[in-house]
Amino acid sequence: MFKSIALATLLVVLVAFLGFQYYITSVPDLAEPISVEETRFIERDSSLLVTLRGNNGRHFTVGLRGDIENKPEETALFFISNPDLVPYVYWPGLRSNDEKRVLELLEDLVEKEVRDGAISRIYEVLKNRN
């Protein structure tokens, strides 16, 4: 009986951790309209970052790290999905499903004529890569 309760508890804890991990590494559905809150280039890391804000107040930071001008195919995509809860930086793999979800989000913004050079540049790099 004790082993069954311990095993059930362990399974519940593992499922909870998996759910939490998915929550902090998934690309969020931001409520329309989406605005660009901040754009910055960090020269030290060669990182281009864009922070988006949905109508519901949720933030999503996405960026590229690496030589965007000379070797865009080698740049690494990263994002912070829930900075208010856990400031966890997630680095999806090249051409992964997560990278394609970010591309779709940025494509929606570019189609809605959000005029921001950083968004356009990140979108262009991801589109050429996928």
Backbone atoms as SQL, in Angstrom:
CREATE TABLE atoms (id INTEGER PRIMARY KEY, chain TEXT, resi INTEGER, resn TEXT, atom TEXT, x REAL, y REAL, z REAL);
INSERT INTO atoms VALUES
  (1, 'A', 1, 'MET', 'N', 0.817, -1.188, 0.000),
  (2, 'A', 1, 'MET', 'CA', 0.000, 0.000, 0.000),
  (3, 'A', 1, 'MET', 'C', 0.866, 1.258, 0.000),
  (4, 'A', 2, 'PHE', 'N', 1.901, 1.280, 0.849),
  (5, 'A', 2, 'PHE', 'CA', 2.780, 2.434, 0.937),
  (6, 'A', 2, 'PHE', 'C', 3.507, 2.665, -0.387),
  (7, 'A', 3, 'LYS', 'N', 3.929, 1.571, -1.039),
  (8, 'A', 3, 'LYS', 'CA', 4.626, 1.692, -2.315),
  (9, 'A', 3, 'LYS', 'C', 3.695, 2.255, -3.387),
  (10, 'A', 4, 'SER', 'N', 2.461, 1.898, -3.374),
  (11, 'A', 4, 'SER', 'CA', 1.493, 2.398, -4.347),
  (12, 'A', 4, 'SER', 'C', 1.262, 3.899, -4.171),
  (13, 'A', 5, 'ILE', 'N', 1.145, 4.333, -2.934),
  (14, 'A', 5, 'ILE', 'CA', 0.953, 5.762, -2.653),
  (15, 'A', 5, 'ILE', 'C', 2.197, 6.550, -3.047),
  (16, 'A', 6, 'ALA', 'N', 3.373, 6.013, -2.731),
  (17, 'A', 6, 'ALA', 'CA', 4.622, 6.683, -3.098),
  (18, 'A', 6, 'ALA', 'C', 4.762, 6.764, -4.614),
  (19, 'A', 7, 'LEU', 'N', 4.439, 5.707, -5.329),
  (20, 'A', 7, 'LEU', 'CA', 4.524, 5.706, -6.773),
  (21, 'A', 7, 'LEU', 'C', 3.526, 6.682, -7.392),
  (22, 'A', 8, 'ALA', 'N', 2.324, 6.703, -6.887),
  (23, 'A', 8, 'ALA', 'CA', 1.306, 7.634, -7.383),
  (24, 'A', 8, 'ALA', 'C', 1.732, 9.080, -7.138),
  (25, 'A', 9, 'THR', 'N', 2.300, 9.348, -5.979),
  (26, 'A', 9, 'THR', 'CA', 2.785, 10.693, -5.658),
  (27, 'A', 9, 'THR', 'C', 3.918, 11.090, -6.600),
  (28, 'A', 10, 'LEU', 'N', 4.825, 10.170, -6.834),
  (29, 'A', 10, 'LEU', 'CA', 5.931, 10.434, -7.751),
  (30, 'A', 10, 'LEU', 'C', 5.427, 10.737, -9.154),
  (31, 'A', 11, 'LEU', 'N', 4.457, 9.976, -9.628),
  (32, 'A', 11, 'LEU', 'CA', 3.892, 10.221, -10.950),
  (33, 'A', 11, 'LEU', 'C', 3.212, 11.582, -11.040),
  (34, 'A', 12, 'VAL', 'N', 2.475, 11.958, -9.991),
  (35, 'A', 12, 'VAL', 'CA', 1.820, 13.263, -9.970),
  (36, 'A', 12, 'VAL', 'C', 2.858, 14.382, -10.005),
  (37, 'A', 13, 'VAL', 'N', 3.933, 14.246, -9.241),
  (38, 'A', 13, 'VAL', 'CA', 4.996, 15.256, -9.219),
  (39, 'A', 13, 'VAL', 'C', 5.668, 15.350, -10.587),
  (40, 'A', 14, 'LEU', 'N', 5.942, 14.224, -11.222),
  (41, 'A', 14, 'LEU', 'CA', 6.567, 14.230, -12.544),
  (42, 'A', 14, 'LEU', 'C', 5.675, 14.886, -13.590),
  (43, 'A', 15, 'VAL', 'N', 4.388, 14.589, -13.567),
  (44, 'A', 15, 'VAL', 'CA', 3.453, 15.209, -14.502),
  (45, 'A', 15, 'VAL', 'C', 3.365, 16.713, -14.254),
  (46, 'A', 16, 'ALA', 'N', 3.385, 17.120, -13.001),
  (47, 'A', 16, 'ALA', 'CA', 3.365, 18.547, -12.672),
  (48, 'A', 16, 'ALA', 'C', 4.618, 19.244, -13.203),
  (49, 'A', 17, 'PHE', 'N', 5.780, 18.625, -13.040),
  (50, 'A', 17, 'PHE', 'CA', 7.016, 19.207, -13.567),
  (51, 'A', 17, 'PHE', 'C', 6.996, 19.284, -15.090),
  (52, 'A', 18, 'LEU', 'N', 6.475, 18.268, -15.743),
  (53, 'A', 18, 'LEU', 'CA', 6.372, 18.299, -17.202),
  (54, 'A', 18, 'LEU', 'C', 5.442, 19.415, -17.674),
  (55, 'A', 19, 'GLY', 'N', 4.329, 19.583, -16.994),
  (56, 'A', 19, 'GLY', 'CA', 3.409, 20.667, -17.325),
  (57, 'A', 19, 'GLY', 'C', 4.040, 22.032, -17.129),
  (58, 'A', 20, 'PHE', 'N', 4.766, 22.197, -16.036),
  (59, 'A', 20, 'PHE', 'CA', 5.447, 23.464, -15.760),
  (60, 'A', 20, 'PHE', 'C', 6.520, 23.733, -16.812),
  (61, 'A', 21, 'GLN', 'N', 7.272, 22.707, -17.170),
  (62, 'A', 21, 'GLN', 'CA', 8.321, 22.852, -18.186),
  (63, 'A', 21, 'GLN', 'C', 7.716, 23.245, -19.527),
  (64, 'A', 22, 'TYR', 'N', 6.605, 22.645, -19.886),
  (65, 'A', 22, 'TYR', 'CA', 5.932, 23.010, -21.133),
  (66, 'A', 22, 'TYR', 'C', 5.450, 24.457, -21.072),
  (67, 'A', 23, 'TYR', 'N', 4.917, 24.866, -19.945),
  (68, 'A', 23, 'TYR', 'CA', 4.392, 26.219, -19.800),
  (69, 'A', 23, 'TYR', 'C', 5.480, 27.277, -19.974),
  (70, 'A', 24, 'ILE', 'N', 6.662, 27.040, -19.440),
  (71, 'A', 24, 'ILE', 'CA', 7.713, 28.058, -19.524),
  (72, 'A', 24, 'ILE', 'C', 8.531, 27.979, -20.808),
  (73, 'A', 25, 'THR', 'N', 8.347, 26.923, -21.625),
  (74, 'A', 25, 'THR', 'CA', 9.106, 26.817, -22.870),
  (75, 'A', 25, 'THR', 'C', 8.219, 26.858, -24.107),
  (76, 'A', 26, 'SER', 'N', 6.934, 27.156, -23.958),
  (77, 'A', 26, 'SER', 'CA', 6.053, 27.199, -25.120),
  (78, 'A', 26, 'SER', 'C', 5.919, 28.633, -25.629),
  (79, 'A', 27, 'VAL', 'N', 5.644, 28.739, -26.909),
  (80, 'A', 27, 'VAL', 'CA', 5.401, 30.048, -27.517),
  (81, 'A', 27, 'VAL', 'C', 3.970, 30.439, -27.165),
  (82, 'A', 28, 'PRO', 'N', 3.788, 31.574, -26.492),
  (83, 'A', 28, 'PRO', 'CA', 2.441, 31.921, -26.025),
  (84, 'A', 28, 'PRO', 'C', 1.551, 32.451, -27.144),
  (85, 'A', 29, 'ASP', 'N', 0.261, 32.325, -26.949),
  (86, 'A', 29, 'ASP', 'CA', -0.715, 32.979, -27.814),
  (87, 'A', 29, 'ASP', 'C', -0.989, 34.343, -27.205),
  (88, 'A', 30, 'LEU', 'N', -0.405, 35.365, -27.785),
  (89, 'A', 30, 'LEU', 'CA', -0.594, 36.709, -27.266),
  (90, 'A', 30, 'LEU', 'C', -1.908, 37.271, -27.778),
  (91, 'A', 31, 'ALA', 'N', -2.651, 37.944, -26.899),
  (92, 'A', 31, 'ALA', 'CA', -3.934, 38.528, -27.271),
  (93, 'A', 31, 'ALA', 'C', -3.707, 39.747, -28.161),
  (94, 'A', 32, 'GLU', 'N', -4.528, 39.857, -29.186),
  (95, 'A', 32, 'GLU', 'CA', -4.467, 40.997, -30.106),
  (96, 'A', 32, 'GLU', 'C', -4.972, 42.248, -29.407),
  (97, 'A', 33, 'PRO', 'N', -4.523, 43.401, -29.698),
  (98, 'A', 33, 'PRO', 'CA', -3.393, 43.705, -30.558),
  (99, 'A', 33, 'PRO', 'C', -2.076, 43.504, -29.816),
  (100, 'A', 34, 'ILE', 'N', -1.084, 43.110, -30.566),
  (101, 'A', 34, 'ILE', 'CA', 0.254, 42.884, -30.014),
  (102, 'A', 34, 'ILE', 'C', 1.102, 44.112, -30.307),
  (103, 'A', 35, 'SER', 'N', 1.769, 44.598, -29.279),
  (104, 'A', 35, 'SER', 'CA', 2.614, 45.775, -29.460),
  (105, 'A', 35, 'SER', 'C', 4.065, 45.428, -29.152),
  (106, 'A', 36, 'VAL', 'N', 4.954, 46.209, -29.728),
  (107, 'A', 36, 'VAL', 'CA', 6.383, 46.059, -29.460),
  (108, 'A', 36, 'VAL', 'C', 6.707, 46.944, -28.274),
  (109, 'A', 37, 'GLU', 'N', 7.121, 46.314, -27.197),
  (110, 'A', 37, 'GLU', 'CA', 7.411, 47.069, -25.981),
  (111, 'A', 37, 'GLU', 'C', 8.842, 47.584, -25.958),
  (112, 'A', 38, 'GLU', 'N', 9.764, 46.746, -26.424),
  (113, 'A', 38, 'GLU', 'CA', 11.171, 47.152, -26.373),
  (114, 'A', 38, 'GLU', 'C', 11.950, 46.406, -27.451),
  (115, 'A', 39, 'THR', 'N', 12.903, 47.097, -28.039),
  (116, 'A', 39, 'THR', 'CA', 13.821, 46.510, -29.010),
  (117, 'A', 39, 'THR', 'C', 15.219, 46.935, -28.600),
  (118, 'A', 40, 'ARG', 'N', 16.130, 45.962, -28.625),
  (119, 'A', 40, 'ARG', 'CA', 17.510, 46.338, -28.286),
  (120, 'A', 40, 'ARG', 'C', 18.509, 45.399, -28.945),
  (121, 'A', 41, 'PHE', 'N', 19.681, 45.943, -29.168),
  (122, 'A', 41, 'PHE', 'CA', 20.795, 45.176, -29.704),
  (123, 'A', 41, 'PHE', 'C', 21.898, 45.208, -28.662),
  (124, 'A', 42, 'ILE', 'N', 22.362, 44.034, -28.264),
  (125, 'A', 42, 'ILE', 'CA', 23.437, 43.944, -27.278),
  (126, 'A', 42, 'ILE', 'C', 24.708, 43.591, -28.031),
  (127, 'A', 43, 'GLU', 'N', 25.576, 44.548, -28.136),
  (128, 'A', 43, 'GLU', 'CA', 26.782, 44.385, -28.952),
  (129, 'A', 43, 'GLU', 'C', 27.727, 43.333, -28.385),
  (130, 'A', 44, 'ARG', 'N', 27.821, 43.253, -27.085),
  (131, 'A', 44, 'ARG', 'CA', 28.735, 42.309, -26.435),
  (132, 'A', 44, 'ARG', 'C', 28.448, 40.872, -26.850),
  (133, 'A', 45, 'ASP', 'N', 27.163, 40.506, -26.929),
  (134, 'A', 45, 'ASP', 'CA', 26.751, 39.149, -27.289),
  (135, 'A', 45, 'ASP', 'C', 26.308, 39.031, -28.736),
  (136, 'A', 46, 'SER', 'N', 26.301, 40.132, -29.465),
  (137, 'A', 46, 'SER', 'CA', 25.714, 40.181, -30.813),
  (138, 'A', 46, 'SER', 'C', 24.297, 39.627, -30.778),
  (139, 'A', 47, 'SER', 'N', 23.497, 40.148, -29.855),
  (140, 'A', 47, 'SER', 'CA', 22.127, 39.676, -29.678),
  (141, 'A', 47, 'SER', 'C', 21.140, 40.768, -30.053),
  (142, 'A', 48, 'LEU', 'N', 20.125, 40.383, -30.793),
  (143, 'A', 48, 'LEU', 'CA', 19.031, 41.259, -31.156),
  (144, 'A', 48, 'LEU', 'C', 17.794, 40.766, -30.420),
  (145, 'A', 49, 'LEU', 'N', 17.186, 41.622, -29.595),
  (146, 'A', 49, 'LEU', 'CA', 16.043, 41.229, -28.771),
  (147, 'A', 49, 'LEU', 'C', 14.834, 42.107, -29.053),
  (148, 'A', 50, 'VAL', 'N', 13.662, 41.490, -29.008),
  (149, 'A', 50, 'VAL', 'CA', 12.399, 42.202, -29.149),
  (150, 'A', 50, 'VAL', 'C', 11.473, 41.694, -28.049),
  (151, 'A', 51, 'THR', 'N', 10.886, 42.616, -27.298),
  (152, 'A', 51, 'THR', 'CA', 9.897, 42.251, -26.284),
  (153, 'A', 51, 'THR', 'C', 8.528, 42.660, -26.793),
  (154, 'A', 52, 'LEU', 'N', 7.649, 41.671, -26.886),
  (155, 'A', 52, 'LEU', 'CA', 6.282, 41.894, -27.351),
  (156, 'A', 52, 'LEU', 'C', 5.342, 41.862, -26.157),
  (157, 'A', 53, 'ARG', 'N', 4.247, 42.579, -26.295),
  (158, 'A', 53, 'ARG', 'CA', 3.247, 42.605, -25.227),
  (159, 'A', 53, 'ARG', 'C', 1.872, 42.406, -25.838),
  (160, 'A', 54, 'GLY', 'N', 1.160, 41.415, -25.332),
  (161, 'A', 54, 'GLY', 'CA', -0.199, 41.168, -25.795),
  (162, 'A', 54, 'GLY', 'C', -1.177, 42.087, -25.098),
  (163, 'A', 55, 'ASN', 'N', -2.381, 42.128, -25.603),
  (164, 'A', 55, 'ASN', 'CA', -3.419, 42.979, -25.033),
  (165, 'A', 55, 'ASN', 'C', -3.749, 42.602, -23.593),
  (166, 'A', 56, 'ASN', 'N', -3.525, 41.324, -23.242),
  (167, 'A', 56, 'ASN', 'CA', -3.799, 40.871, -21.883),
  (168, 'A', 56, 'ASN', 'C', -2.650, 41.162, -20.922),
  (169, 'A', 57, 'GLY', 'N', -1.603, 41.842, -21.390),
  (170, 'A', 57, 'GLY', 'CA', -0.478, 42.203, -20.536),
  (171, 'A', 57, 'GLY', 'C', 0.647, 41.187, -20.507),
  (172, 'A', 58, 'ARG', 'N', 0.497, 40.088, -21.201),
  (173, 'A', 58, 'ARG', 'CA', 1.524, 39.046, -21.213),
  (174, 'A', 58, 'ARG', 'C', 2.695, 39.465, -22.087),
  (175, 'A', 59, 'HIS', 'N', 3.906, 39.222, -21.589),
  (176, 'A', 59, 'HIS', 'CA', 5.131, 39.567, -22.307),
  (177, 'A', 59, 'HIS', 'C', 5.734, 38.328, -22.961),
  (178, 'A', 60, 'PHE', 'N', 6.445, 38.566, -24.049),
  (179, 'A', 60, 'PHE', 'CA', 7.172, 37.512, -24.744),
  (180, 'A', 60, 'PHE', 'C', 8.405, 38.155, -25.358),
  (181, 'A', 61, 'THR', 'N', 9.585, 37.680, -24.962),
  (182, 'A', 61, 'THR', 'CA', 10.838, 38.216, -25.487),
  (183, 'A', 61, 'THR', 'C', 11.447, 37.184, -26.411),
  (184, 'A', 62, 'VAL', 'N', 11.794, 37.623, -27.605),
  (185, 'A', 62, 'VAL', 'CA', 12.384, 36.739, -28.606),
  (186, 'A', 62, 'VAL', 'C', 13.627, 37.420, -29.167),
  (187, 'A', 63, 'GLY', 'N', 14.617, 36.619, -29.545),
  (188, 'A', 63, 'GLY', 'CA', 15.829, 37.217, -30.074),
  (189, 'A', 63, 'GLY', 'C', 16.705, 36.230, -30.812),
  (190, 'A', 64, 'LEU', 'N', 17.726, 36.789, -31.428),
  (191, 'A', 64, 'LEU', 'CA', 18.739, 36.006, -32.121),
  (192, 'A', 64, 'LEU', 'C', 20.094, 36.363, -31.532),
  (193, 'A', 65, 'ARG', 'N', 20.951, 35.367, -31.430),
  (194, 'A', 65, 'ARG', 'CA', 22.295, 35.603, -30.923),
  (195, 'A', 65, 'ARG', 'C', 23.285, 35.048, -31.933),
  (196, 'A', 66, 'GLY', 'N', 24.212, 35.883, -32.328),
  (197, 'A', 66, 'GLY', 'CA', 25.233, 35.484, -33.292),
  (198, 'A', 66, 'GLY', 'C', 25.415, 36.558, -34.347),
  (199, 'A', 67, 'ASP', 'N', 26.199, 36.240, -35.349),
  (200, 'A', 67, 'ASP', 'CA', 26.515, 37.182, -36.420),
  (201, 'A', 67, 'ASP', 'C', 25.359, 37.227, -37.415),
  (202, 'A', 68, 'ILE', 'N', 24.437, 38.136, -37.174),
  (203, 'A', 68, 'ILE', 'CA', 23.220, 38.223, -37.978),
  (204, 'A', 68, 'ILE', 'C', 23.527, 38.716, -39.393),
  (205, 'A', 69, 'GLU', 'N', 24.498, 39.586, -39.523),
  (206, 'A', 69, 'GLU', 'CA', 24.808, 40.173, -40.829),
  (207, 'A', 69, 'GLU', 'C', 25.572, 39.215, -41.733),
  (208, 'A', 70, 'ASN', 'N', 26.590, 38.539, -41.215),
  (209, 'A', 70, 'ASN', 'CA', 27.463, 37.724, -42.058),
  (210, 'A', 70, 'ASN', 'C', 27.116, 36.235, -42.059),
  (211, 'A', 71, 'LYS', 'N', 26.602, 35.712, -40.960),
  (212, 'A', 71, 'LYS', 'CA', 26.267, 34.291, -40.859),
  (213, 'A', 71, 'LYS', 'C', 24.896, 34.101, -40.215),
  (214, 'A', 72, 'PRO', 'N', 23.838, 34.594, -40.863),
  (215, 'A', 72, 'PRO', 'CA', 22.511, 34.499, -40.238),
  (216, 'A', 72, 'PRO', 'C', 22.026, 33.071, -40.039),
  (217, 'A', 73, 'GLU', 'N', 22.480, 32.141, -40.877),
  (218, 'A', 73, 'GLU', 'CA', 22.040, 30.746, -40.746),
  (219, 'A', 73, 'GLU', 'C', 22.599, 30.081, -39.496),
  (220, 'A', 74, 'GLU', 'N', 23.622, 30.666, -38.895),
  (221, 'A', 74, 'GLU', 'CA', 24.231, 30.103, -37.691),
  (222, 'A', 74, 'GLU', 'C', 23.773, 30.781, -36.405),
  (223, 'A', 75, 'THR', 'N', 22.915, 31.784, -36.521),
  (224, 'A', 75, 'THR', 'CA', 22.446, 32.470, -35.319),
  (225, 'A', 75, 'THR', 'C', 21.507, 31.563, -34.532),
  (226, 'A', 76, 'ALA', 'N', 21.520, 31.742, -33.241),
  (227, 'A', 76, 'ALA', 'CA', 20.687, 30.918, -32.356),
  (228, 'A', 76, 'ALA', 'C', 19.460, 31.710, -31.922),
  (229, 'A', 77, 'LEU', 'N', 18.299, 31.102, -32.093),
  (230, 'A', 77, 'LEU', 'CA', 17.055, 31.700, -31.624),
  (231, 'A', 77, 'LEU', 'C', 16.900, 31.400, -30.139),
  (232, 'A', 78, 'PHE', 'N', 16.395, 32.367, -29.399),
  (233, 'A', 78, 'PHE', 'CA', 16.061, 32.145, -27.996),
  (234, 'A', 78, 'PHE', 'C', 14.824, 32.955, -27.664),
  (235, 'A', 79, 'PHE', 'N', 14.127, 32.525, -26.627),
  (236, 'A', 79, 'PHE', 'CA', 12.996, 33.319, -26.168),
  (237, 'A', 79, 'PHE', 'C', 12.739, 33.072, -24.693),
  (238, 'A', 80, 'ILE', 'N', 12.068, 34.054, -24.107),
  (239, 'A', 80, 'ILE', 'CA', 11.623, 33.976, -22.716),
  (240, 'A', 80, 'ILE', 'C', 10.104, 34.092, -22.778),
  (241, 'A', 81, 'SER', 'N', 9.446, 33.001, -22.465),
  (242, 'A', 81, 'SER', 'CA', 8.008, 32.936, -22.630),
  (243, 'A', 81, 'SER', 'C', 7.240, 33.560, -21.475),
  (244, 'A', 82, 'ASN', 'N', 7.687, 33.360, -20.262),
  (245, 'A', 82, 'ASN', 'CA', 6.984, 33.859, -19.073),
  (246, 'A', 82, 'ASN', 'C', 7.964, 34.552, -18.137),
  (247, 'A', 83, 'PRO', 'N', 8.440, 35.740, -18.500),
  (248, 'A', 83, 'PRO', 'CA', 9.455, 36.396, -17.670),
  (249, 'A', 83, 'PRO', 'C', 8.962, 36.808, -16.296),
  (250, 'A', 84, 'ASP', 'N', 7.651, 36.985, -16.142),
  (251, 'A', 84, 'ASP', 'CA', 7.121, 37.372, -14.835),
  (252, 'A', 84, 'ASP', 'C', 7.124, 36.205, -13.857),
  (253, 'A', 85, 'LEU', 'N', 6.925, 35.002, -14.369),
  (254, 'A', 85, 'LEU', 'CA', 6.883, 33.818, -13.521),
  (255, 'A', 85, 'LEU', 'C', 8.287, 33.259, -13.286),
  (256, 'A', 86, 'VAL', 'N', 8.957, 32.916, -14.377),
  (257, 'A', 86, 'VAL', 'CA', 10.307, 32.352, -14.312),
  (258, 'A', 86, 'VAL', 'C', 11.111, 32.946, -15.460),
  (259, 'A', 87, 'PRO', 'N', 12.159, 33.690, -15.192),
  (260, 'A', 87, 'PRO', 'CA', 12.958, 34.264, -16.283),
  (261, 'A', 87, 'PRO', 'C', 13.881, 33.215, -16.909),
  (262, 'A', 88, 'TYR', 'N', 13.281, 32.222, -17.539),
  (263, 'A', 88, 'TYR', 'CA', 14.008, 31.104, -18.128),
  (264, 'A', 88, 'TYR', 'C', 14.203, 31.357, -19.617),
  (265, 'A', 89, 'VAL', 'N', 15.436, 31.345, -20.072),
  (266, 'A', 89, 'VAL', 'CA', 15.744, 31.533, -21.488),
  (267, 'A', 89, 'VAL', 'C', 15.763, 30.165, -22.153),
  (268, 'A', 90, 'TYR', 'N', 14.919, 30.007, -23.152),
  (269, 'A', 90, 'TYR', 'CA', 14.797, 28.736, -23.869),
  (270, 'A', 90, 'TYR', 'C', 15.454, 28.872, -25.237),
  (271, 'A', 91, 'TRP', 'N', 16.297, 27.919, -25.573),
  (272, 'A', 91, 'TRP', 'CA', 17.028, 27.901, -26.836),
  (273, 'A', 91, 'TRP', 'C', 16.515, 26.736, -27.681),
  (274, 'A', 92, 'PRO', 'N', 15.500, 26.941, -28.513),
  (275, 'A', 92, 'PRO', 'CA', 15.012, 25.829, -29.336),
  (276, 'A', 92, 'PRO', 'C', 16.038, 25.462, -30.400),
  (277, 'A', 93, 'GLY', 'N', 15.963, 24.237, -30.871),
  (278, 'A', 93, 'GLY', 'CA', 16.885, 23.768, -31.901),
  (279, 'A', 93, 'GLY', 'C', 16.606, 24.423, -33.246),
  (280, 'A', 94, 'LEU', 'N', 17.618, 24.400, -34.097),
  (281, 'A', 94, 'LEU', 'CA', 17.465, 24.939, -35.445),
  (282, 'A', 94, 'LEU', 'C', 16.386, 24.157, -36.184),
  (283, 'A', 95, 'ARG', 'N', 15.518, 24.882, -36.844),
  (284, 'A', 95, 'ARG', 'CA', 14.432, 24.308, -37.646),
  (285, 'A', 95, 'ARG', 'C', 13.475, 23.424, -36.825),
  (286, 'A', 96, 'SER', 'N', 13.367, 23.688, -35.554),
  (287, 'A', 96, 'SER', 'CA', 12.475, 22.911, -34.682),
  (288, 'A', 96, 'SER', 'C', 11.047, 23.440, -34.789),
  (289, 'A', 97, 'ASN', 'N', 10.116, 22.708, -34.194),
  (290, 'A', 97, 'ASN', 'CA', 8.723, 23.157, -34.182),
  (291, 'A', 97, 'ASN', 'C', 8.559, 24.467, -33.426),
  (292, 'A', 98, 'ASP', 'N', 9.325, 24.646, -32.346),
  (293, 'A', 98, 'ASP', 'CA', 9.248, 25.899, -31.588),
  (294, 'A', 98, 'ASP', 'C', 9.729, 27.073, -32.430),
  (295, 'A', 99, 'GLU', 'N', 10.778, 26.856, -33.220),
  (296, 'A', 99, 'GLU', 'CA', 11.267, 27.912, -34.095),
  (297, 'A', 99, 'GLU', 'C', 10.203, 28.265, -35.138),
  (298, 'A', 100, 'LYS', 'N', 9.503, 27.272, -35.637),
  (299, 'A', 100, 'LYS', 'CA', 8.447, 27.523, -36.616),
  (300, 'A', 100, 'LYS', 'C', 7.267, 28.258, -35.989),
  (301, 'A', 101, 'ARG', 'N', 6.969, 27.979, -34.722),
  (302, 'A', 101, 'ARG', 'CA', 5.887, 28.705, -34.028),
  (303, 'A', 101, 'ARG', 'C', 6.244, 30.176, -33.842),
  (304, 'A', 102, 'VAL', 'N', 7.512, 30.448, -33.504),
  (305, 'A', 102, 'VAL', 'CA', 7.961, 31.843, -33.390),
  (306, 'A', 102, 'VAL', 'C', 7.867, 32.521, -34.755),
  (307, 'A', 103, 'LEU', 'N', 8.259, 31.812, -35.808),
  (308, 'A', 103, 'LEU', 'CA', 8.167, 32.349, -37.164),
  (309, 'A', 103, 'LEU', 'C', 6.722, 32.702, -37.504),
  (310, 'A', 104, 'GLU', 'N', 5.770, 31.847, -37.146),
  (311, 'A', 104, 'GLU', 'CA', 4.355, 32.126, -37.413),
  (312, 'A', 104, 'GLU', 'C', 3.867, 33.349, -36.645),
  (313, 'A', 105, 'LEU', 'N', 4.299, 33.486, -35.386),
  (314, 'A', 105, 'LEU', 'CA', 3.915, 34.653, -34.589),
  (315, 'A', 105, 'LEU', 'C', 4.456, 35.933, -35.222),
  (316, 'A', 106, 'LEU', 'N', 5.732, 35.906, -35.619),
  (317, 'A', 106, 'LEU', 'CA', 6.328, 37.090, -36.235),
  (318, 'A', 106, 'LEU', 'C', 5.731, 37.369, -37.610),
  (319, 'A', 107, 'GLU', 'N', 5.352, 36.316, -38.318),
  (320, 'A', 107, 'GLU', 'CA', 4.720, 36.490, -39.626),
  (321, 'A', 107, 'GLU', 'C', 3.392, 37.229, -39.478),
  (322, 'A', 108, 'ASP', 'N', 2.629, 36.882, -38.450),
  (323, 'A', 108, 'ASP', 'CA', 1.372, 37.582, -38.186),
  (324, 'A', 108, 'ASP', 'C', 1.623, 39.065, -37.912),
  (325, 'A', 109, 'LEU', 'N', 2.677, 39.360, -37.172),
  (326, 'A', 109, 'LEU', 'CA', 2.994, 40.755, -36.871),
  (327, 'A', 109, 'LEU', 'C', 3.437, 41.506, -38.119),
  (328, 'A', 110, 'VAL', 'N', 4.258, 40.877, -38.939),
  (329, 'A', 110, 'VAL', 'CA', 4.741, 41.526, -40.158),
  (330, 'A', 110, 'VAL', 'C', 3.575, 41.764, -41.121),
  (331, 'A', 111, 'GLU', 'N', 2.651, 40.801, -41.206),
  (332, 'A', 111, 'GLU', 'CA', 1.477, 40.969, -42.067),
  (333, 'A', 111, 'GLU', 'C', 0.562, 42.074, -41.577),
  (334, 'A', 112, 'LYS', 'N', 0.519, 42.301, -40.277),
  (335, 'A', 112, 'LYS', 'CA', -0.326, 43.363, -39.713),
  (336, 'A', 112, 'LYS', 'C', 0.402, 44.706, -39.726),
  (337, 'A', 113, 'GLU', 'N', 1.495, 44.746, -40.444),
  (338, 'A', 113, 'GLU', 'CA', 2.248, 45.975, -40.671),
  (339, 'A', 113, 'GLU', 'C', 2.807, 46.591, -39.405),
  (340, 'A', 114, 'VAL', 'N', 3.309, 45.775, -38.512),
  (341, 'A', 114, 'VAL', 'CA', 4.048, 46.290, -37.367),
  (342, 'A', 114, 'VAL', 'C', 5.409, 46.704, -37.902),
  (343, 'A', 115, 'ARG', 'N', 5.655, 47.970, -37.949),
  (344, 'A', 115, 'ARG', 'CA', 6.892, 48.492, -38.541),
  (345, 'A', 115, 'ARG', 'C', 7.993, 48.562, -37.486),
  (346, 'A', 116, 'ASP', 'N', 8.745, 47.515, -37.421),
  (347, 'A', 116, 'ASP', 'CA', 9.873, 47.474, -36.505),
  (348, 'A', 116, 'ASP', 'C', 10.995, 46.716, -37.201),
  (349, 'A', 117, 'GLY', 'N', 12.152, 47.343, -37.335),
  (350, 'A', 117, 'GLY', 'CA', 13.266, 46.731, -38.046),
  (351, 'A', 117, 'GLY', 'C', 13.759, 45.447, -37.414),
  (352, 'A', 118, 'ALA', 'N', 13.721, 45.374, -36.081),
  (353, 'A', 118, 'ALA', 'CA', 14.203, 44.173, -35.394),
  (354, 'A', 118, 'ALA', 'C', 13.296, 42.985, -35.670),
  (355, 'A', 119, 'ILE', 'N', 11.987, 43.193, -35.629),
  (356, 'A', 119, 'ILE', 'CA', 11.054, 42.105, -35.920),
  (357, 'A', 119, 'ILE', 'C', 11.240, 41.620, -37.350),
  (358, 'A', 120, 'SER', 'N', 11.355, 42.560, -38.268),
  (359, 'A', 120, 'SER', 'CA', 11.552, 42.195, -39.670),
  (360, 'A', 120, 'SER', 'C', 12.840, 41.422, -39.871),
  (361, 'A', 121, 'ARG', 'N', 13.876, 41.810, -39.186),
  (362, 'A', 121, 'ARG', 'CA', 15.176, 41.127, -39.337),
  (363, 'A', 121, 'ARG', 'C', 15.122, 39.708, -38.766),
  (364, 'A', 122, 'ILE', 'N', 14.553, 39.547, -37.592),
  (365, 'A', 122, 'ILE', 'CA', 14.427, 38.211, -36.997),
  (366, 'A', 122, 'ILE', 'C', 13.534, 37.343, -37.884),
  (367, 'A', 123, 'TYR', 'N', 12.430, 37.909, -38.358),
  (368, 'A', 123, 'TYR', 'CA', 11.522, 37.172, -39.235),
  (369, 'A', 123, 'TYR', 'C', 12.246, 36.728, -40.505),
  (370, 'A', 124, 'GLU', 'N', 13.010, 37.610, -41.100),
  (371, 'A', 124, 'GLU', 'CA', 13.737, 37.299, -42.337),
  (372, 'A', 124, 'GLU', 'C', 14.727, 36.150, -42.123),
  (373, 'A', 125, 'VAL', 'N', 15.479, 36.188, -41.031),
  (374, 'A', 125, 'VAL', 'CA', 16.452, 35.131, -40.735),
  (375, 'A', 125, 'VAL', 'C', 15.741, 33.788, -40.541),
  (376, 'A', 126, 'LEU', 'N', 14.655, 33.786, -39.769),
  (377, 'A', 126, 'LEU', 'CA', 13.934, 32.535, -39.511),
  (378, 'A', 126, 'LEU', 'C', 13.261, 32.005, -40.785),
  (379, 'A', 127, 'LYS', 'N', 12.720, 32.901, -41.587),
  (380, 'A', 127, 'LYS', 'CA', 12.047, 32.470, -42.823),
  (381, 'A', 127, 'LYS', 'C', 13.057, 31.849, -43.790),
  (382, 'A', 128, 'ASN', 'N', 14.214, 32.442, -43.928),
  (383, 'A', 128, 'ASN', 'CA', 15.245, 31.901, -44.813),
  (384, 'A', 128, 'ASN', 'C', 15.758, 30.568, -44.317),
  (385, 'A', 129, 'ARG', 'N', 15.762, 30.373, -43.031),
  (386, 'A', 129, 'ARG', 'CA', 16.270, 29.135, -42.438),
  (387, 'A', 129, 'ARG', 'C', 15.249, 28.008, -42.505),
  (388, 'A', 130, 'ASN', 'N', 13.968, 28.341, -42.468),
  (389, 'A', 130, 'ASN', 'CA', 12.933, 27.310, -42.480),
  (390, 'A', 130, 'ASN', 'C', 12.325, 27.243, -43.850);
